[in-house]
Amino acid sequence: MAVLGLKLFLSTLCILCMINLVACNKVGKLQDDLNKLKEEVSALESTVDQNGDELDEMEEKCSSTQKCCAEIAELRKMIECTITGRILGKSCYLLSSRSETWHEAVNSCSKMGARLVEVNSKMVNDLLTNIRKAANVFDIWLGGSDIETEGIWKWESSKQHFSFTNWGNDQPDNWYTEDCLHNSGDSGLWNDVRCTTSYRYICEFAM
């Protein structure tokens, strides 16, 4: 009976050892898998960091290229102005090829490195009038408005108040909310008009 009990004990112990061995093997394999997974994650993080650095470098190059292209485009427009536009003093004046609203004209000139023209003397106003008339254009936008405060007219780019004016009779009259300035007619008289009207315009480049 004692021998039978001993055999049963040894058999049970052997089974437990085998179970423990299998469990240890599984734990060991899981540990190996975990270590391998950690290595893969580390490698992936390294790749992400490297790609992130490359992306930053590409974005920097792209930004630099875009800036360069913008400067080249501005230079081209400046050259075009000196060839086809008119020069007076330290400014070159270029008539647009299309009609736009006043705000669109402001943005278009700005994108070319210029400003929607400002008029500070009769000489400049006469020049703009001649440019317009030579192209058979009756109206052009000028860079002034009283959008911020009704009756207070300023130039959009310099933010300066008018030092010279050439208003037509009874102008400006703010008829139906007219806040933007244009030059028209044979004498180049000024008038206020709705900013959403589409006219051609003159961009002023600093020489």
Summary of the structure (lengths in Angstrom):
residues: 207
radius of gyration: 38.9
end to end distance: 117.4
largest distance: 133.2
contacts: 560
relative contact order: 0.13
helix: 51%
strand: 19%
